[in-house]
Amino acid sequence: MRTKKDPESSGSPSYSAGHFSSYLLLLRQNRNYRRYWISGCISQIGDWFNYIAIFVLLSKLTGSGQAVSWFLIAKYLPPAVLGPVAGVIADKFSRKKILITCDLMRAGLVLAYLLIRSTDYVWLVYVLAFIQESIWTFYHPARQATVPNLCSREELSIVNGLSGASWSVMLAFGAALGGFFTAHFGWQAAILADCCSFLLSASVMLTVLIPQREKRPT
């Protein structure tokens, strides 16, 4: 019977930060982290569909750059306000449940953008953006804190590099894909695609097994 080797044993693969082959080796060898990583990439692509769709919506309704500025303010304000609380929540509760719950909540929330049809409801864009980003504020610390539970000490040495590279690729690919998709199918279709991305991200995360570490006495 084949037994699972300790990732920190002498027989474990060698990783070198900054090498593309190390990233591929990590994703190939660590199934749980691979699924975790795929879930995050899907969510990031969906975020760019959302950004592009809202930019198009605000441009059509207001034709004003100021409206986009207020949207960005609503998006970036919650982390500054809720960040400390979100970190505590990530340490107190199951991180897997937090991640899945946040994805499902955002999947339902983004559909409310479809209700905005006229300038009388532009204010709803800012409210929804604020709530959506508030949910992300709880999602992000839980996601970051999950990594040490999925990776060995040696694997952690290259995880940050992979995360940074993935974010850059998703930024370029997600923005381009979101732009083309919105231009061809409309901003409503982009919102629906964003909703589907959250549902798919939650589905993938559901298959991730996150080992629970023993809590140290306070």
C-alpha positions as CSV (number, residue, x, y, z in Angstrom):
1,M,0.0,0.0,0.0
2,R,1.3,3.4,-1.0
3,T,1.8,5.8,1.9
4,K,1.9,9.6,1.8
5,K,5.3,11.1,2.4
6,D,5.9,13.9,4.9
7,P,6.3,17.1,2.7
8,E,9.2,18.2,5.0
9,S,11.1,14.9,4.7
10,S,14.3,14.5,2.9
11,G,12.5,12.9,-0.1
12,S,10.3,15.9,-0.7
13,P,10.8,17.8,-4.0
14,S,13.1,20.9,-4.1
15,Y,11.7,24.3,-4.8
16,S,13.5,27.4,-5.9
17,A,11.8,30.8,-5.7
18,G,11.4,32.6,-9.0
19,H,11.6,29.5,-11.2
20,F,8.6,28.7,-13.3
21,S,9.3,25.0,-13.0
22,S,9.0,25.3,-9.2
23,Y,5.5,26.8,-9.5
24,L,4.5,23.9,-11.8
25,L,5.9,21.4,-9.4
26,L,4.0,22.9,-6.5
27,L,0.7,22.8,-8.4
28,R,1.3,19.3,-9.6
29,Q,2.4,17.9,-6.2
30,N,0.0,19.7,-3.8
31,R,-3.5,18.9,-4.9
32,N,-5.2,20.9,-2.1
33,Y,-3.2,24.0,-2.9
34,R,-3.8,23.6,-6.6
35,R,-7.6,23.6,-6.1
36,Y,-7.2,26.6,-3.7
37,W,-5.2,28.4,-6.3
38,I,-7.6,27.7,-9.1
39,S,-10.5,28.9,-6.9
40,G,-8.7,32.2,-6.4
41,C,-7.9,32.7,-10.1
42,I,-11.5,32.1,-11.0
43,S,-12.6,34.7,-8.4
44,Q,-10.0,37.2,-9.6
45,I,-11.2,36.9,-13.2
46,G,-14.8,37.5,-12.1
47,D,-13.7,40.6,-10.2
48,W,-12.5,42.2,-13.5
49,F,-15.7,41.3,-15.3
50,N,-17.4,43.2,-12.5
51,Y,-15.1,46.2,-12.7
52,I,-15.5,46.5,-16.5
53,A,-19.3,46.0,-16.3
54,I,-19.8,48.7,-13.7
55,F,-17.5,51.2,-15.5
56,V,-19.6,50.7,-18.7
57,L,-22.8,51.0,-16.7
58,L,-21.8,54.3,-15.0
59,S,-20.5,55.7,-18.3
60,K,-23.9,55.0,-19.9
61,L,-26.0,56.4,-17.1
62,T,-24.0,59.4,-16.1
63,G,-21.2,60.0,-18.7
64,S,-19.2,61.3,-15.8
65,G,-15.8,60.3,-14.5
66,Q,-16.8,61.5,-11.1
67,A,-19.3,58.6,-10.8
68,V,-16.4,56.2,-11.4
69,S,-14.4,57.9,-8.7
70,W,-17.2,57.5,-6.2
71,F,-17.4,53.8,-7.2
72,L,-13.7,53.3,-6.5
73,I,-14.1,55.1,-3.2
74,A,-16.9,52.8,-2.2
75,K,-14.7,49.8,-3.2
76,Y,-11.6,50.8,-1.3
77,L,-13.1,52.2,1.9
78,P,-14.3,48.9,3.6
79,P,-10.8,47.4,4.0
80,A,-9.6,50.4,6.0
81,V,-12.6,50.2,8.3
82,L,-13.2,46.5,8.6
83,G,-9.7,45.1,8.1
84,P,-8.9,44.6,11.9
85,V,-12.2,42.9,12.6
86,A,-11.8,40.6,9.5
87,G,-8.5,39.3,10.8
88,V,-10.0,38.3,14.1
89,I,-12.9,36.5,12.4
90,A,-10.4,34.6,10.2
91,D,-8.7,33.3,13.3
92,K,-11.9,32.4,15.2
93,F,-13.9,30.5,12.6
94,S,-13.5,27.9,9.9
95,R,-11.6,29.6,7.1
96,K,-13.0,27.2,4.5
97,K,-16.6,28.1,5.6
98,I,-15.7,31.8,5.5
99,L,-14.4,31.6,1.9
100,I,-17.3,29.6,0.6
101,T,-19.9,31.8,2.4
102,C,-18.3,35.0,1.1
103,D,-18.3,33.7,-2.5
104,L,-22.0,32.7,-2.3
105,M,-22.9,36.0,-0.7
106,R,-21.2,37.9,-3.5
107,A,-22.7,35.7,-6.2
108,G,-26.2,36.8,-5.0
109,L,-25.2,40.4,-4.3
110,V,-23.8,41.2,-7.8
111,L,-27.1,40.2,-9.4
112,A,-28.6,43.3,-7.8
113,Y,-26.6,45.4,-10.2
114,L,-29.0,44.2,-12.9
115,L,-31.8,46.2,-11.2
116,I,-30.1,49.5,-12.1
117,R,-31.8,50.9,-15.2
118,S,-31.7,54.7,-14.8
119,T,-29.8,57.5,-13.2
120,D,-32.3,57.5,-10.3
121,Y,-30.6,54.3,-9.1
122,V,-27.0,55.2,-9.5
123,W,-26.7,55.5,-5.8
124,L,-27.4,51.8,-5.6
125,V,-24.1,51.1,-7.4
126,Y,-22.1,52.7,-4.6
127,V,-24.1,50.8,-1.9
128,L,-23.6,47.5,-3.6
129,A,-19.9,48.2,-4.2
130,F,-19.4,49.0,-0.6
131,I,-21.2,45.8,0.6
132,Q,-19.4,43.7,-2.0
133,E,-16.0,45.0,-0.9
134,S,-16.9,44.6,2.8
135,I,-17.5,40.9,2.1
136,W,-14.1,40.7,0.3
137,T,-12.5,42.3,3.4
138,F,-13.5,39.2,5.4
139,Y,-12.6,36.9,2.4
140,H,-9.1,38.0,1.9
141,P,-7.6,37.5,5.4
142,A,-9.2,34.0,5.6
143,R,-7.7,33.1,2.3
144,Q,-4.3,34.4,3.2
145,A,-4.3,32.6,6.5
146,T,-5.3,29.3,4.8
147,V,-2.0,29.0,2.9
148,P,0.2,27.7,5.9
149,N,-2.4,24.9,6.5
150,L,-2.1,23.7,2.8
151,C,1.7,24.0,2.3
152,S,4.8,22.6,3.9
153,R,7.5,25.0,5.1
154,E,9.5,24.5,1.9
155,E,6.5,25.1,-0.3
156,L,5.8,28.4,1.5
157,S,9.1,29.7,0.2
158,I,7.6,30.0,-3.4
159,V,3.9,30.5,-2.6
160,N,4.3,34.3,-2.4
161,G,6.0,34.4,-5.8
162,L,3.3,32.3,-7.3
163,S,0.6,34.5,-5.8
164,G,2.2,37.7,-7.1
165,A,2.7,36.2,-10.6
166,S,-0.9,34.9,-10.7
167,W,-2.3,38.3,-9.6
168,S,-0.4,40.0,-12.4
169,V,-1.5,37.5,-15.0
170,M,-5.1,37.6,-13.9
171,L,-5.0,41.4,-13.9
172,A,-4.0,41.4,-17.6
173,F,-6.0,38.4,-18.7
174,G,-9.1,39.2,-16.6
175,A,-9.2,42.9,-17.7
176,A,-8.8,42.0,-21.4
177,L,-11.3,39.1,-21.3
178,G,-13.8,41.2,-19.3
179,G,-13.4,44.1,-21.8
180,F,-14.0,41.8,-24.8
181,F,-16.9,40.0,-23.2
182,T,-18.6,43.2,-22.1
183,A,-18.1,44.8,-25.5
184,H,-19.7,41.8,-27.3
185,F,-22.4,40.7,-24.9
186,G,-23.1,43.8,-22.8
187,W,-22.5,44.7,-19.2
188,Q,-25.5,42.6,-17.9
189,A,-23.9,39.5,-19.4
190,A,-20.7,40.4,-17.7
191,I,-22.5,40.7,-14.3
192,L,-24.0,37.2,-14.9
193,A,-20.5,35.9,-15.7
194,D,-19.2,37.4,-12.5
195,C,-22.0,35.7,-10.5
196,C,-21.1,32.4,-12.1
197,S,-17.4,32.9,-11.3
198,F,-18.2,33.2,-7.6
199,L,-20.3,30.1,-7.7
200,L,-17.6,28.2,-9.5
201,S,-15.0,29.4,-7.1
202,A,-17.1,28.3,-4.1
203,S,-17.6,24.9,-5.8
204,V,-13.8,24.4,-6.2
205,M,-13.1,25.5,-2.7
206,L,-15.6,23.0,-1.4
207,T,-13.3,20.2,-2.6
208,V,-10.2,21.6,-0.8
209,L,-9.3,19.7,2.4
210,I,-7.8,22.2,4.9
211,P,-6.0,20.5,7.8
212,Q,-6.8,22.2,11.1
213,R,-3.8,23.1,13.3
214,E,-3.9,22.7,17.0
215,K,-4.6,26.0,18.8
216,R,-2.0,27.1,21.3
217,P,-3.2,28.0,24.8
218,T,-3.6,31.8,25.3
